[in-house]
Amino acid sequence: MHLVTESLSLRDTIQILDELYPPGSAEGWDAVGLVAGDPAQEVRRVLFAVDPVAGVVAEAEQWGADLLVTHHPLLLRAVHSVAATTFKGSLVHRLVRSGIALHVAHTNADSAHGGVAEALAVAIGVRDLRPLVPADPAVVGADGTGLGRVGSLDAPVSLRDFARRVAGALPATAHGVRVAGDLDATVRTVAVVGGAGDSVLDEVRGADVDVYVTADLRHHPASEARERAEFEGRGPALVDVSHFASEWPWLARAAQALRSAAARRGATVETHVSTLCTDPWSARFDSPEGDAP
């Protein structure tokens, strides 16, 4: 039985986050875990955000956060200096000066129970979920986890209405929601991958779903997927959303999971989900009527 305490240490908080999103399940190229912070420091306030950018760090400072948890790494590639003469080094200095720890849960949060893929699927009304690409059973906690999710809607809808549902469920961005497919086609089954997802188009096709929701679809993979679908008479429509927007729904689930785990330890932690849009694109201009080739 845990003693009742008012707050968690950073060490205890990271232990909770690692239990929720095991770092061992991250991709080998990824950089997850604690980036800055003293494990002995007290954690009362935790800010969750998609990106560790200057605006988010400023939000953490203004709110008085003790810990910033982001989905994307600040230092994904190896560095030899964090001097404040670089934009990333300056953020490390700001965090340290402000006493704000930084923790990253990236690809380990993508595949976890209650992770990024599940959060995206639930946000757009997909149920009866299973992994698109199941995790290796040798990975700790791999049962039922893996890349992406596949499921079904409560009732069939047109691709047009489904795309509108997606647009309404996710944060507004300049990117918006792009669709490839017959807008009058019926959607019953859905595959999702948060973030960039064109590397698993073959797995999506193998899942035999009506539509695939992901982000960062490039021209050639998307074009070939649709051409193949037209030629073979089967294959998913594509719904392409902002990378940031596809991952944002996870933040609230992660915040709730941390609060619940802290409560089971007899501790209280206050959480806040950043609503700052960190999608890099600030505007989109549609071509005037008649300007298309």
C-alpha positions as CSV (number, residue, x, y, z in Angstrom):
1,M,0.0,0.0,0.0
2,H,1.4,3.4,-1.1
3,L,1.8,6.2,1.4
4,V,-0.4,9.2,0.7
5,T,1.7,12.0,-0.8
6,E,0.9,15.4,-2.3
7,S,3.0,15.0,-5.4
8,L,5.3,12.6,-7.4
9,S,9.0,12.8,-7.9
10,L,10.2,13.0,-11.5
11,R,11.6,9.5,-11.1
12,D,8.2,8.1,-10.1
13,T,6.5,10.0,-12.9
14,I,8.8,8.6,-15.5
15,Q,8.3,5.2,-14.1
16,I,4.6,5.6,-14.7
17,L,5.0,6.9,-18.2
18,D,7.4,4.0,-19.0
19,E,4.8,1.5,-17.8
20,L,2.2,3.1,-20.0
21,Y,4.5,3.4,-23.0
22,P,7.4,1.0,-22.6
23,P,10.6,2.5,-24.1
24,G,11.7,-1.0,-25.2
25,S,8.9,-1.0,-27.8
26,A,10.2,2.1,-29.5
27,E,11.8,1.8,-33.0
28,G,15.5,1.3,-33.0
29,W,16.1,4.7,-34.7
30,D,14.0,6.6,-32.1
31,A,15.0,8.8,-29.2
32,V,12.6,8.4,-26.3
33,G,12.7,8.9,-22.6
34,L,13.9,11.7,-20.3
35,V,15.8,14.5,-22.2
36,A,16.2,17.0,-19.3
37,G,15.4,17.0,-15.6
38,D,16.5,15.9,-12.2
39,P,14.9,12.6,-11.2
40,A,14.6,13.8,-7.6
41,Q,12.7,17.0,-8.5
42,E,9.0,17.3,-7.5
43,V,6.3,17.0,-10.2
44,R,3.0,18.8,-9.5
45,R,2.1,20.0,-13.0
46,V,2.6,18.2,-16.3
47,L,2.0,19.8,-19.7
48,F,1.4,17.4,-22.7
49,A,2.1,18.6,-26.3
50,V,2.9,17.1,-29.7
51,D,6.0,19.1,-30.4
52,P,8.9,20.5,-28.2
53,V,9.0,23.8,-29.9
54,A,9.6,27.3,-28.5
55,G,5.9,28.2,-28.2
56,V,5.2,25.1,-26.2
57,V,8.2,25.7,-23.9
58,A,6.9,29.2,-23.3
59,E,3.4,27.8,-22.5
60,A,5.1,25.4,-20.0
61,E,6.9,28.3,-18.4
62,Q,3.8,30.5,-18.2
63,W,1.7,27.7,-16.7
64,G,4.4,26.7,-14.2
65,A,4.8,23.1,-15.4
66,D,7.4,20.9,-13.7
67,L,7.4,18.4,-16.6
68,L,6.7,18.7,-20.3
69,V,5.8,15.5,-22.1
70,T,5.9,15.6,-25.8
71,H,5.3,13.1,-28.5
72,H,8.1,14.2,-30.9
73,P,11.7,14.2,-29.8
74,L,13.7,17.4,-29.4
75,L,17.0,15.6,-30.1
76,L,16.1,12.8,-32.5
77,R,19.5,12.9,-34.2
78,A,22.8,12.8,-32.3
79,V,24.2,16.2,-31.3
80,H,27.6,17.2,-30.0
81,S,26.5,20.4,-28.3
82,V,23.4,21.9,-26.7
83,A,24.9,25.4,-26.6
84,A,22.3,28.2,-26.5
85,T,23.8,29.3,-29.9
86,T,21.5,26.8,-31.6
87,F,17.7,26.8,-31.5
88,K,17.5,23.4,-29.9
89,G,20.2,24.1,-27.5
90,S,18.5,27.3,-26.5
91,L,15.4,25.3,-25.6
92,V,17.4,22.9,-23.4
93,H,18.8,25.9,-21.6
94,R,15.3,27.4,-21.1
95,L,14.0,24.2,-19.7
96,V,16.9,23.8,-17.3
97,R,16.7,27.4,-16.1
98,S,12.9,27.1,-15.6
99,G,13.2,23.8,-13.7
100,I,11.0,22.0,-16.4
101,A,11.9,18.4,-17.2
102,L,11.3,17.1,-20.7
103,H,10.2,13.6,-21.5
104,V,9.5,12.0,-24.9
105,A,7.1,9.2,-25.7
106,H,7.2,8.7,-29.5
107,T,7.0,5.4,-31.4
108,N,6.6,3.6,-28.0
109,A,3.4,5.7,-27.6
110,D,2.3,5.0,-31.2
111,S,1.8,1.3,-30.7
112,A,0.8,1.1,-27.0
113,H,-2.6,0.4,-25.5
114,G,-4.2,3.8,-25.2
115,G,-1.6,5.2,-27.5
116,V,-1.6,7.4,-30.5
117,A,-3.2,5.0,-32.9
118,E,-6.0,4.1,-30.6
119,A,-6.7,7.7,-29.7
120,L,-7.0,8.7,-33.4
121,A,-9.3,5.8,-34.1
122,V,-11.6,6.5,-31.2
123,A,-11.6,10.2,-32.0
124,I,-13.0,9.5,-35.5
125,G,-15.5,6.9,-34.3
126,V,-13.8,3.6,-35.1
127,R,-14.5,0.7,-32.8
128,D,-13.6,-3.0,-32.3
129,L,-9.9,-2.2,-32.7
130,R,-7.0,-4.5,-33.5
131,P,-3.5,-3.6,-34.5
132,L,-2.8,-3.1,-38.2
133,V,0.7,-4.5,-37.8
134,P,0.9,-6.5,-34.5
135,A,3.9,-6.0,-32.3
136,D,6.5,-8.8,-31.9
137,P,5.3,-11.0,-29.1
138,A,8.8,-11.0,-27.7
139,V,8.4,-7.3,-26.8
140,V,7.2,-6.7,-23.2
141,G,3.5,-6.0,-23.2
142,A,3.2,-6.6,-26.9
143,D,-0.1,-8.5,-26.7
144,G,-2.7,-6.5,-28.6
145,T,-0.3,-3.7,-29.4
146,G,1.4,-2.7,-32.6
147,L,1.5,-0.2,-35.4
148,G,-1.8,1.4,-36.4
149,R,-5.3,0.2,-35.7
150,V,-8.1,-1.4,-37.8
151,G,-11.8,-1.3,-36.9
152,S,-15.3,-0.5,-38.0
153,L,-17.8,2.3,-37.8
154,D,-21.1,2.0,-35.9
155,A,-23.0,2.5,-39.2
156,P,-21.9,2.8,-42.8
157,V,-21.4,6.3,-44.2
158,S,-20.3,7.8,-47.5
159,L,-16.6,8.7,-47.9
160,R,-17.7,12.3,-48.1
161,D,-19.4,12.2,-44.7
162,F,-16.6,10.2,-43.2
163,A,-14.1,12.8,-44.3
164,R,-16.2,15.6,-42.8
165,R,-16.4,13.6,-39.6
166,V,-12.6,13.3,-39.5
167,A,-12.2,17.1,-40.1
168,G,-14.6,17.8,-37.3
169,A,-12.9,15.5,-34.8
170,L,-9.3,16.7,-35.3
171,P,-7.7,20.1,-34.6
172,A,-8.1,22.6,-37.4
173,T,-4.9,23.1,-39.5
174,A,-4.0,24.8,-42.7
175,H,-3.5,21.4,-44.2
176,G,-7.1,20.4,-43.7
177,V,-8.3,17.0,-44.8
178,R,-7.4,15.6,-48.2
179,V,-9.3,12.7,-49.8
180,A,-8.5,10.3,-52.6
181,G,-11.4,8.1,-53.7
182,D,-15.0,8.1,-54.8
183,L,-16.8,10.5,-52.4
184,D,-20.0,8.5,-52.7
185,A,-18.4,5.2,-51.8
186,T,-19.5,3.5,-48.7
187,V,-17.2,3.3,-45.7
188,R,-17.6,0.6,-43.1
189,T,-14.1,-0.4,-42.1
190,V,-11.2,1.8,-41.4
191,A,-7.4,1.6,-40.8
192,V,-5.5,4.4,-39.1
193,V,-1.9,5.3,-38.4
194,G,-1.0,8.5,-36.5
195,G,1.8,10.5,-38.1
196,A,3.4,9.5,-41.4
197,G,1.8,6.3,-42.7
198,D,2.6,5.7,-46.3
199,S,5.2,3.1,-45.5
200,V,2.4,0.6,-44.5
201,L,0.1,1.0,-47.5
202,D,0.7,-2.7,-48.4
203,E,-0.4,-3.8,-44.9
204,V,-3.5,-1.5,-45.2
205,R,-4.4,-3.1,-48.5
206,G,-4.0,-6.5,-46.9
207,A,-6.4,-5.5,-44.1
208,D,-9.1,-5.1,-46.8
209,V,-10.5,-1.9,-45.3
210,D,-12.6,0.8,-47.1
211,V,-10.5,3.8,-46.1
212,Y,-7.1,4.6,-44.6
213,V,-6.6,7.6,-42.4
214,T,-3.1,8.8,-41.8
215,A,-0.8,11.8,-42.5
216,D,2.1,12.9,-44.7
217,L,1.0,10.8,-47.7
218,R,3.5,11.5,-50.5
219,H,2.5,11.8,-54.2
220,H,3.9,8.6,-55.6
221,P,2.8,6.1,-52.9
222,A,-0.7,7.6,-52.8
223,S,-1.0,7.7,-56.6
224,E,0.2,4.1,-56.9
225,A,-2.2,2.9,-54.2
226,R,-5.2,4.5,-55.9
227,E,-4.2,3.3,-59.3
228,R,-3.8,-0.2,-58.0
229,A,-7.2,0.0,-56.3
230,E,-8.8,1.2,-59.6
231,F,-7.1,-1.6,-61.6
232,E,-7.9,-4.4,-59.2
233,G,-11.3,-3.2,-58.1
234,R,-10.3,-3.2,-54.5
235,G,-8.3,-1.1,-52.1
236,P,-8.9,1.7,-49.6
237,A,-9.7,5.3,-50.2
238,L,-7.2,7.6,-48.6
239,V,-7.8,10.3,-46.1
240,D,-4.7,12.4,-45.4
241,V,-4.6,14.8,-42.4
242,S,-2.0,16.9,-40.8
243,H,0.7,15.0,-39.0
244,F,0.2,17.2,-35.9
245,A,-3.6,16.7,-36.0
246,S,-3.4,13.0,-36.3
247,E,-1.4,12.7,-33.1
248,W,-3.0,15.4,-30.9
249,P,-5.9,13.2,-29.6
250,W,-3.5,11.1,-27.7
251,L,-2.5,13.9,-25.4
252,A,-5.7,13.9,-23.4
253,R,-5.6,10.1,-23.0
254,A,-2.0,10.2,-21.8
255,A,-2.8,13.0,-19.3
256,Q,-5.8,11.0,-17.9
257,A,-3.7,7.8,-17.7
258,L,-1.0,9.7,-15.8
259,R,-3.5,11.2,-13.3
260,S,-5.1,7.8,-12.7
261,A,-1.8,6.1,-12.1
262,A,-0.7,8.8,-9.8
263,A,-3.9,8.5,-7.8
264,R,-3.3,4.8,-7.4
265,R,0.0,5.7,-5.7
266,G,-1.8,8.2,-3.4
267,A,-0.5,11.2,-5.3
268,T,-2.0,14.1,-7.1
269,V,-0.7,15.6,-10.3
270,E,-2.3,18.4,-12.4
271,T,-2.2,18.0,-16.1
272,H,-2.9,20.3,-19.0
273,V,-3.1,19.5,-22.8
274,S,-1.6,22.2,-25.0
275,T,-4.0,23.5,-27.6
276,L,-1.2,25.4,-29.4
277,C,-1.3,24.3,-33.0
278,T,2.3,23.3,-33.8
279,D,1.6,22.2,-37.4
280,P,4.3,24.0,-39.3
281,W,2.0,25.3,-42.1
282,S,0.3,28.6,-41.4
283,A,-2.0,29.0,-44.5
284,R,-3.3,27.4,-47.6
285,F,-4.7,29.1,-50.7
286,D,-7.0,27.2,-53.1
287,S,-6.5,27.8,-56.8
288,P,-9.2,30.1,-58.3
289,E,-11.9,28.4,-60.4
290,G,-10.6,27.6,-63.8
291,D,-6.9,27.7,-63.0
292,A,-6.5,23.9,-62.9
293,P,-4.6,22.4,-65.8
